[in-house]
């Protein structure tokens, strides 16, 4: 590697050279000991690689391409596309006051990215100007997708010095309180970024992290038109909706935000910013809307030479993985023509064995394709309600969840739960497991209200002493999730009561030093700090 691009508290970013393909790349090095001191290093590595794999499912021009990910000694590494341009924070600082047409254009492009990643679903968790690049053609790229969720699952954890892990200026209230995050969390961060671009500063500044987080929770943002009256009223109204304390009062999704921005986007003949006097305005974020897919502006100088120090070659794709992408189980079926040989019936057992082998190798996405492709053939051969198909469907749903494909897993789990309940009853342990997994999918999809309803429905079965499905550990887990979801929907009082009762019961069951009571106490203490800050003001 050669050339340090940037560094922060979690690691460094270097330029490097991919010797096999002859291209410049960027390599992010992350230090596990700086990321989550209370998480085992090996577990962190597994989570990191999994998040990178899930992230790789998203194909969008507004995302930096990830080429490889893994670990080397004590460091985690991420090999990414090398991007020419400047980050949004530097671009914003160099063009004050930022034209509101540019701000709308940046936000619209970010909406396209967020809509794509939320559909997976992925929540960025750390959207901010430093994680957005402006390319020479004016288009923007989002960085660090999937990394923020691995850095620390409790992104607002206060250290013993009172500092905060994460980016306090861009944190949504539910994130500040340690609640469940979802697409609505990224929309709040988008509102902070848009407010900053329009007004010249973040809506909730402060000299300490605790003070900033308190303001996110309790203070309304200053409307941007008080600072810049020329900004359209509709744009100000959109920013205020994005910055709503209650996630249910924010826009329903990134698509809705884009539609609100669309009438404000520049059109041909509309100047988006003061002319610089050069032949064209460099790094103009409105350009993708003025001249979509136009060639990049001419560059005065050639790009810098590639680093001379080579990066180790990327591992070649195995012949087995190449052939699986064209598996017969995925090919469309055709009716045989007269005189031709009859179509060969898919071998269900062989496909299942192949899927198991792929899972053993960690090739989860390929296993998903095999299982999903063989299910219709298995149902036709054995019957939809046969044990063979149910087992296959269960494995398919489990593998989809392992691959982070919660939207596809949810209907499979609901079908499994309904079929099992019809045969064994609503309190059957397997029925409850399917419903619990479905609730997890809803939580990951950002459907906090539906997830709350599902968790509350299964909780009594796990709490019932002597019942077939009773499980104290699972009951505590569900109560914990309910508390975080209550925080996510803005019901802080109910969440506080839920988590306080859970702390009391967990201490009685496990003792005060078990990880669950320790985590609960930490979260309750943090929220008490916020309340103390409120009283002192």
C-alpha positions as CSV (number, residue, x, y, z in Angstrom):
1,X,0.0,0.0,0.0
2,X,1.1,3.6,-0.6
3,X,-0.5,6.8,0.4
4,X,-2.6,7.5,3.5
5,X,-5.9,9.1,2.5
6,X,-7.4,9.7,5.9
7,X,-7.6,8.3,9.4
8,X,-9.9,8.5,12.5
9,X,-10.4,6.9,15.8
10,X,-11.4,3.5,14.3
11,X,-8.7,3.1,11.7
12,X,-7.1,4.4,8.5
13,X,-7.8,4.5,4.8
14,X,-4.9,4.0,2.3
15,X,-4.6,3.9,-1.5
16,X,-3.3,0.6,-2.9
17,X,-2.9,-1.2,-6.1
18,X,-4.7,-4.3,-7.2
19,X,-2.0,-6.2,-9.0
20,X,-4.3,-8.8,-10.6
21,X,-6.6,-6.3,-12.3
22,X,-4.3,-3.3,-12.6
23,X,-6.4,-0.8,-10.8
24,X,-6.1,1.6,-7.9
25,X,-8.2,0.7,-4.9
26,X,-8.8,2.1,-1.4
27,X,-8.2,0.0,1.7
28,X,-9.8,0.8,5.0
29,X,-8.1,-0.8,8.0
30,X,-10.1,-1.1,11.2
31,X,-8.8,-1.9,14.6
32,X,-11.1,-4.3,16.5
33,X,-9.8,-3.1,19.9
34,X,-10.9,0.5,19.0
35,X,-14.3,-0.6,17.9
36,X,-16.0,-2.6,20.6
37,X,-14.0,-3.4,23.7
38,X,-16.8,-5.6,25.1
39,X,-17.1,-7.8,22.0
40,X,-14.9,-10.8,21.4
41,X,-12.5,-10.1,18.5
42,X,-13.4,-13.3,16.6
43,X,-17.1,-12.5,16.9
44,X,-16.5,-9.0,15.7
45,X,-14.6,-10.4,12.7
46,X,-17.5,-12.7,11.8
47,X,-20.0,-9.8,12.1
48,X,-17.8,-7.5,10.0
49,X,-17.5,-10.0,7.1
50,X,-21.3,-10.8,7.3
51,X,-22.2,-7.1,7.2
52,X,-19.9,-6.6,4.2
53,X,-21.5,-9.6,2.5
54,X,-25.0,-8.2,3.1
55,X,-23.9,-4.8,1.8
56,X,-22.5,-6.4,-1.4
57,X,-26.1,-7.4,-2.2
58,X,-26.9,-3.7,-3.0
59,X,-26.1,-2.6,-6.6
60,X,-26.5,1.1,-6.9
61,X,-24.4,3.8,-8.6
62,X,-24.5,5.9,-5.4
63,X,-22.6,3.3,-3.4
64,X,-18.9,2.6,-3.3
65,X,-18.2,-0.9,-4.7
66,X,-16.7,-3.3,-2.1
67,X,-14.1,-5.6,-3.7
68,X,-13.0,-7.7,-0.7
69,X,-13.2,-7.9,3.1
70,X,-11.5,-9.9,5.8
71,X,-8.9,-9.8,8.5
72,X,-5.2,-9.7,8.7
73,X,-3.7,-10.2,12.1
74,X,-5.3,-7.8,14.5
75,X,-6.8,-5.6,11.8
76,X,-10.0,-5.9,9.7
77,X,-9.7,-4.7,6.2
78,X,-12.1,-3.5,3.5
79,X,-11.0,-3.2,-0.1
80,X,-13.1,-0.7,-2.0
81,X,-13.4,1.2,-5.2
82,X,-11.1,4.2,-5.3
83,X,-13.1,7.4,-5.8
84,X,-11.9,10.7,-7.2
85,X,-13.5,13.7,-5.7
86,X,-14.0,15.3,-2.3
87,X,-16.1,14.5,0.7
88,X,-19.3,16.5,1.2
89,X,-18.0,18.2,4.4
90,X,-15.0,19.7,2.5
91,X,-17.2,20.5,-0.6
92,X,-19.7,22.3,1.7
93,X,-16.9,24.2,3.5
94,X,-15.5,25.4,0.2
95,X,-18.8,26.8,-1.2
96,X,-20.4,28.8,1.6
97,X,-23.1,29.7,1.5
98,X,-24.1,26.4,-0.1
99,X,-26.7,27.0,-2.9
100,X,-30.0,25.6,-1.8
101,X,-30.4,23.9,-5.3
102,X,-27.2,22.0,-4.5
103,X,-28.5,21.0,-1.1
104,X,-31.7,19.7,-2.7
105,X,-29.7,17.8,-5.4
106,X,-27.4,16.2,-2.8
107,X,-30.4,15.1,-0.7
108,X,-32.2,13.7,-3.7
109,X,-29.2,11.6,-4.7
110,X,-28.9,10.4,-1.1
111,X,-32.6,9.4,-1.2
112,X,-31.9,7.1,-4.2
113,X,-29.2,5.4,-2.2
114,X,-31.2,5.1,1.0
115,X,-34.2,3.7,-0.9
116,X,-32.0,1.0,-2.4
117,X,-30.3,0.0,0.9
118,X,-33.5,0.1,3.0
119,X,-35.1,-2.3,0.6
120,X,-32.5,-5.0,1.5
121,X,-32.9,-4.0,4.4
122,X,-29.7,-2.2,5.6
123,X,-29.6,0.8,8.0
124,X,-26.6,2.9,7.5
125,X,-26.6,4.3,11.1
126,X,-23.9,6.9,10.5
127,X,-24.9,9.1,7.5
128,X,-23.0,12.3,7.7
129,X,-21.1,14.6,5.3
130,X,-17.8,12.8,5.9
131,X,-19.4,9.6,4.7
132,X,-20.5,11.1,1.4
133,X,-18.2,11.8,-1.6
134,X,-18.9,14.3,-4.4
135,X,-17.4,13.1,-7.7
136,X,-16.1,15.3,-10.5
137,X,-19.3,14.7,-12.4
138,X,-21.4,16.0,-9.5
139,X,-22.8,12.6,-8.5
140,X,-22.5,11.6,-4.8
141,X,-21.4,8.3,-3.3
142,X,-22.2,7.0,0.1
143,X,-19.3,5.4,2.1
144,X,-19.1,3.0,5.1
145,X,-22.4,1.2,4.4
146,X,-22.7,-1.7,6.8
147,X,-19.6,-0.8,8.8
148,X,-21.4,1.4,11.4
149,X,-23.6,-1.5,12.5
150,X,-20.5,-3.5,13.4
151,X,-18.5,-0.8,15.1
152,X,-20.8,-0.8,18.1
153,X,-24.3,-2.1,18.4
154,X,-24.9,0.5,21.1
155,X,-23.6,3.5,19.1
156,X,-24.3,6.0,21.8
157,X,-22.4,4.3,24.6
158,X,-20.8,6.7,26.9
159,X,-17.2,5.9,27.9
160,X,-15.8,6.5,31.4
161,X,-14.6,9.9,30.2
162,X,-18.1,10.9,29.0
163,X,-17.3,10.7,25.3
164,X,-19.6,9.1,22.9
165,X,-19.0,6.4,20.3
166,X,-20.6,7.4,17.0
167,X,-21.5,10.8,15.5
168,X,-23.7,12.7,18.0
169,X,-24.5,15.6,15.7
170,X,-26.3,13.3,13.3
171,X,-28.0,10.8,15.7
172,X,-31.8,10.3,15.8
173,X,-33.5,10.5,19.2
174,X,-34.2,6.7,19.2
175,X,-30.5,6.1,18.5
176,X,-29.5,8.4,21.3
177,X,-31.8,6.5,23.7
178,X,-30.5,3.1,22.7
179,X,-33.7,2.1,20.9
180,X,-34.2,0.0,17.8
181,X,-33.0,1.7,14.7
182,X,-34.6,1.5,11.2
183,X,-34.9,3.4,7.9
184,X,-36.5,6.2,9.9
185,X,-33.1,6.6,11.7
186,X,-31.3,7.3,8.4
187,X,-34.0,9.7,7.4
188,X,-33.4,11.8,10.5
189,X,-29.7,11.9,9.7
190,X,-30.6,13.0,6.2
191,X,-32.6,15.8,7.8
192,X,-29.6,16.9,9.8
193,X,-27.3,16.9,6.7
194,X,-29.9,18.8,4.7
195,X,-30.4,21.4,7.5
196,X,-26.6,21.8,7.7
197,X,-26.2,22.4,4.0
198,X,-29.0,24.9,4.0
199,X,-28.3,26.8,7.2
200,X,-24.5,26.5,7.5
201,X,-24.4,24.4,10.6
202,X,-25.9,21.4,12.3
203,X,-29.3,21.9,13.9
204,X,-28.1,20.9,17.4
205,X,-24.6,22.1,18.0
206,X,-22.9,21.9,21.4
207,X,-19.6,21.8,23.2
208,X,-20.1,18.3,24.8
209,X,-21.5,15.1,23.4
210,X,-24.0,14.8,26.2
211,X,-25.2,18.3,25.5
212,X,-25.7,17.6,21.8
213,X,-27.5,14.4,22.5
214,X,-29.8,16.2,25.0
215,X,-30.7,18.7,22.3
216,X,-31.6,16.0,19.8
217,X,-34.1,14.7,22.4
218,X,-35.7,17.8,23.7
219,X,-35.1,20.9,21.6
220,X,-36.8,21.8,18.3
221,X,-34.6,22.7,15.3
222,X,-34.4,26.3,14.1
223,X,-36.4,26.6,10.8
224,X,-33.9,27.2,8.0
225,X,-35.8,30.2,6.5
226,X,-35.0,32.2,9.7
227,X,-31.4,32.0,8.6
228,X,-31.9,32.1,4.8
229,X,-35.3,33.5,3.8
230,X,-34.7,32.7,0.1
231,X,-35.1,29.0,0.8
232,X,-38.4,27.6,-0.5
233,X,-41.1,27.0,2.2
234,X,-41.6,23.5,1.0
235,X,-37.9,22.7,1.5
236,X,-38.0,24.0,5.1
237,X,-41.2,22.0,5.8
238,X,-39.5,18.8,4.5
239,X,-36.4,19.4,6.8
240,X,-38.7,19.9,9.8
241,X,-40.5,16.6,9.0
242,X,-37.3,14.7,8.7
243,X,-36.1,16.1,12.1
244,X,-39.3,15.0,13.9
245,X,-38.5,13.5,17.3
246,X,-41.1,10.8,16.9
247,X,-40.2,8.5,13.9
248,X,-43.8,8.0,13.1
249,X,-44.0,11.8,12.3
250,X,-41.2,11.6,9.7
251,X,-41.7,10.7,6.0
252,X,-42.7,7.1,5.4
253,X,-39.5,6.4,3.4
254,X,-36.7,7.7,1.2
255,X,-39.0,7.5,-1.9
256,X,-41.5,10.0,-0.3
257,X,-38.6,12.4,0.5
258,X,-37.4,12.2,-3.1
259,X,-40.9,13.0,-4.4
260,X,-41.0,16.0,-2.2
261,X,-37.6,17.2,-3.5
262,X,-38.3,16.5,-7.2
263,X,-40.2,19.8,-7.9
264,X,-37.2,21.7,-6.3
265,X,-34.5,20.0,-8.5
266,X,-32.8,22.3,-11.1
267,X,-33.8,22.0,-14.7
268,X,-31.9,23.0,-17.9
269,X,-31.6,26.8,-18.0
270,X,-31.8,27.1,-14.2
271,X,-28.4,28.1,-12.7
272,X,-27.8,26.1,-9.5
273,X,-25.0,28.2,-8.1
274,X,-22.9,31.4,-8.8
275,X,-20.7,30.9,-11.8
276,X,-17.1,30.4,-10.9
277,X,-15.8,32.0,-14.1
278,X,-14.4,28.7,-15.3
279,X,-15.7,26.6,-18.2
280,X,-18.2,24.8,-16.1
281,X,-18.7,24.5,-12.3
282,X,-16.5,21.8,-10.9
283,X,-18.2,19.2,-8.6
284,X,-21.7,20.6,-9.1
285,X,-24.2,18.2,-7.4
286,X,-27.0,19.6,-9.5
287,X,-25.3,18.5,-12.8
288,X,-26.7,14.9,-12.7
289,X,-30.2,16.5,-13.0
290,X,-29.2,19.2,-15.5
291,X,-27.1,16.8,-17.7
292,X,-28.0,13.2,-16.8
293,X,-25.4,10.6,-17.9
294,X,-23.4,13.3,-19.7
295,X,-19.6,12.7,-20.1
296,X,-17.5,13.9,-17.2
297,X,-16.1,17.4,-17.3
298,X,-12.7,17.7,-19.1
299,X,-9.9,17.4,-16.6
300,X,-7.0,19.9,-16.8
301,X,-4.5,17.3,-15.6
302,X,-4.2,13.6,-16.0
303,X,-5.0,11.5,-12.9
304,X,-2.0,10.8,-10.6
305,X,0.1,7.7,-11.3
306,X,-0.9,4.5,-9.5
307,X,0.9,3.6,-6.3
308,X,4.0,1.5,-6.9
309,X,3.5,-0.8,-4.0
310,X,1.2,-3.7,-5.1
311,X,-1.8,-5.0,-3.0
312,X,-1.9,-8.7,-2.6
313,X,-4.1,-10.2,-5.4
314,X,-7.7,-10.7,-4.7
315,X,-8.6,-14.4,-4.3
316,X,-9.9,-15.9,-7.6
317,X,-13.5,-17.0,-7.7
318,X,-13.7,-20.8,-7.4
319,X,-14.9,-22.9,-10.4
320,X,-17.6,-24.3,-8.1
321,X,-19.0,-20.9,-7.3
322,X,-19.0,-19.9,-11.0
323,X,-20.9,-23.0,-12.0
324,X,-23.5,-22.5,-9.3
325,X,-24.5,-19.2,-10.8
326,X,-25.9,-21.2,-13.7
327,X,-27.4,-24.0,-11.6
328,X,-30.0,-26.1,-13.5
329,X,-32.4,-25.5,-10.7
330,X,-32.4,-21.8,-11.5
331,X,-32.9,-22.3,-15.3
332,X,-36.4,-21.6,-16.7
333,X,-38.4,-24.7,-17.6
334,X,-39.4,-25.3,-21.2
335,X,-42.0,-27.7,-22.6
336,X,-40.3,-30.4,-24.6
337,X,-40.7,-30.2,-28.4
338,X,-42.0,-33.2,-30.3
339,X,-39.2,-35.8,-30.8
340,X,-37.0,-34.2,-28.1
341,X,-35.9,-35.9,-24.9
342,X,-38.2,-35.2,-21.9
343,X,-37.2,-32.5,-19.4
344,X,-35.0,-34.0,-16.6
345,X,-36.7,-33.8,-13.2
346,X,-34.7,-31.8,-10.7
347,X,-33.0,-33.9,-8.1
348,X,-34.2,-32.5,-4.8
349,X,-32.0,-34.5,-2.6
350,X,-28.9,-33.6,-4.6
351,X,-29.8,-29.9,-4.4
352,X,-30.3,-30.1,-0.6
353,X,-26.9,-31.8,-0.3
354,X,-25.3,-29.1,-2.5
355,X,-26.9,-26.3,-0.3
356,X,-25.6,-27.9,2.8
357,X,-22.1,-28.1,1.4
358,X,-22.3,-24.4,0.4
359,X,-23.5,-23.4,3.8
360,X,-20.6,-25.3,5.4
361,X,-18.2,-23.3,3.2
362,X,-19.9,-20.0,4.1
363,X,-21.4,-19.5,0.7
364,X,-24.8,-18.4,2.1
365,X,-26.1,-16.4,-0.9
366,X,-25.5,-19.3,-3.3
367,X,-27.2,-21.7,-0.9
368,X,-30.2,-19.4,-0.8
369,X,-30.4,-19.6,-4.6
370,X,-30.2,-23.4,-4.6
371,X,-32.9,-23.8,-1.9
372,X,-35.2,-21.2,-3.4
373,X,-34.9,-22.7,-6.9
374,X,-35.7,-26.3,-5.7
375,X,-38.7,-25.5,-3.5
376,X,-41.3,-25.4,-6.4
377,X,-40.0,-28.7,-7.7
378,X,-40.1,-30.3,-4.2
379,X,-43.7,-29.1,-3.7
380,X,-44.7,-30.5,-7.0
381,X,-43.1,-33.9,-6.3
382,X,-44.0,-34.3,-2.6
383,X,-46.9,-32.0,-2.0
384,X,-46.9,-28.5,-0.4
385,X,-47.7,-29.8,3.1
386,X,-45.3,-32.7,3.1
387,X,-42.6,-33.0,5.7
388,X,-39.9,-32.8,3.0
389,X,-41.2,-29.4,1.8
390,X,-41.7,-28.0,5.3
391,X,-38.1,-28.9,6.3
392,X,-36.8,-27.4,3.0
393,X,-38.9,-24.3,3.5
394,X,-37.6,-24.0,7.1
395,X,-34.0,-24.3,5.9
396,X,-34.7,-21.7,3.2
397,X,-36.2,-19.2,5.7
398,X,-33.3,-19.7,8.1
399,X,-30.7,-19.2,5.4
400,X,-32.5,-16.1,4.1
401,X,-32.2,-14.6,7.6
402,X,-28.5,-15.6,7.8
403,X,-28.0,-13.8,4.5
404,X,-29.8,-10.7,5.8
405,X,-32.6,-11.1,3.3
406,X,-35.4,-10.4,5.9
407,X,-37.9,-9.2,3.4
408,X,-37.9,-12.5,1.6
409,X,-37.7,-14.5,4.8
410,X,-40.8,-12.9,6.4
411,X,-43.5,-14.5,4.2
412,X,-41.8,-17.9,4.4
413,X,-41.8,-17.7,8.2
414,X,-45.4,-16.5,8.4
415,X,-46.4,-19.5,6.2
416,X,-44.4,-21.9,8.4
417,X,-46.0,-20.5,11.6
418,X,-49.5,-20.7,10.2
419,X,-49.0,-24.3,9.0
420,X,-47.4,-25.4,12.3
421,X,-50.1,-23.7,14.4
422,X,-52.8,-25.5,12.4
423,X,-51.2,-28.8,13.2
424,X,-49.8,-28.3,16.7
425,X,-51.4,-25.2,18.2
426,X,-50.3,-21.6,18.8
427,X,-48.3,-22.5,21.9
428,X,-46.1,-25.1,20.2
429,X,-42.4,-24.3,20.6
430,X,-41.8,-24.5,16.8
431,X,-44.8,-22.3,16.1
432,X,-43.4,-19.7,18.6
433,X,-39.9,-19.9,17.1
434,X,-41.3,-19.1,13.6
435,X,-43.3,-16.2,15.0
436,X,-40.2,-14.9,16.9
437,X,-38.1,-15.1,13.8
438,X,-40.8,-13.2,11.9
439,X,-40.8,-10.5,14.6
440,X,-37.0,-10.2,14.1
441,X,-37.6,-9.7,10.4
442,X,-40.1,-7.0,11.0
443,X,-37.7,-5.3,13.5
444,X,-34.9,-5.4,10.9
445,X,-37.2,-4.0,8.2
446,X,-37.9,-1.0,10.4
447,X,-41.6,-1.9,11.0
448,X,-41.4,-1.1,14.7
449,X,-45.1,-1.2,15.3
450,X,-45.7,-4.5,13.7
451,X,-42.6,-6.0,15.4
452,X,-44.0,-4.8,18.8
453,X,-47.3,-6.5,18.1
454,X,-45.7,-9.8,17.2
455,X,-43.3,-9.8,20.2
456,X,-46.1,-9.0,22.6
457,X,-48.2,-11.8,21.1
458,X,-45.6,-14.5,21.7
459,X,-44.3,-13.2,25.0
460,X,-47.0,-14.8,27.3
461,X,-46.2,-18.3,25.9
462,X,-42.5,-17.9,26.9
463,X,-43.3,-16.5,30.3
464,X,-45.9,-19.2,31.2
465,X,-44.3,-21.5,33.8
466,X,-44.8,-25.1,33.0
467,X,-46.1,-24.4,29.4
468,X,-44.4,-26.3,26.5
469,X,-42.9,-23.1,25.1
470,X,-41.8,-21.5,28.4
471,X,-38.3,-20.1,28.2
472,X,-37.1,-17.5,30.7
473,X,-34.0,-16.5,28.6
474,X,-36.2,-16.0,25.5
475,X,-38.7,-14.1,27.5
476,X,-36.0,-11.7,28.8
477,X,-34.8,-11.3,25.3
478,X,-38.2,-10.4,24.0
479,X,-38.9,-7.9,26.8
480,X,-35.5,-6.3,26.0
481,X,-36.5,-6.0,22.4
482,X,-39.9,-4.6,23.3
483,X,-38.2,-1.9,25.4
484,X,-35.9,-0.9,22.5
485,X,-38.9,-0.8,20.1
486,X,-40.8,1.4,22.5
487,X,-37.9,3.8,22.5
488,X,-37.9,3.7,18.7
489,X,-41.6,4.7,18.4
490,X,-41.1,7.5,20.9
491,X,-42.9,6.0,23.9
492,X,-40.0,6.8,26.4
493,X,-42.1,6.4,29.5
494,X,-43.4,2.9,28.7
495,X,-39.9,1.9,27.6
496,X,-38.3,3.2,30.8
497,X,-40.8,1.1,32.8
498,X,-40.4,-2.0,30.7
499,X,-36.6,-1.9,31.0
500,X,-36.6,-1.1,34.7
501,X,-38.8,-4.1,35.5
502,X,-36.7,-6.2,33.2
503,X,-33.5,-5.1,35.1
504,X,-35.1,-6.1,38.4
505,X,-36.1,-9.6,37.1
506,X,-32.8,-10.2,35.4
507,X,-30.8,-9.3,38.5
508,X,-33.0,-11.8,40.5
509,X,-32.5,-14.5,37.9
510,X,-28.8,-14.0,37.0
511,X,-27.2,-11.7,39.6
512,X,-26.1,-8.1,39.1
513,X,-22.9,-8.9,37.1
514,X,-24.5,-10.9,34.3
515,X,-24.1,-9.2,30.9
516,X,-27.9,-8.5,30.5
517,X,-28.3,-6.6,33.8
518,X,-25.0,-4.8,33.1
519,X,-26.3,-3.6,29.7
520,X,-29.7,-2.7,31.0
521,X,-28.2,-0.7,33.9
522,X,-25.8,1.1,31.5
523,X,-28.7,2.2,29.2
524,X,-30.9,3.3,32.2
525,X,-28.0,5.3,33.7
526,X,-27.5,7.0,30.3
527,X,-31.1,8.0,30.1
528,X,-31.0,9.2,33.7
529,X,-28.0,11.4,32.7
530,X,-30.2,13.0,30.0
531,X,-33.0,13.6,32.5
532,X,-30.5,15.2,34.9
533,X,-29.3,17.4,32.1
534,X,-32.9,18.5,31.5
535,X,-33.5,19.4,35.1
536,X,-30.2,21.3,35.4
537,X,-31.3,23.5,32.5
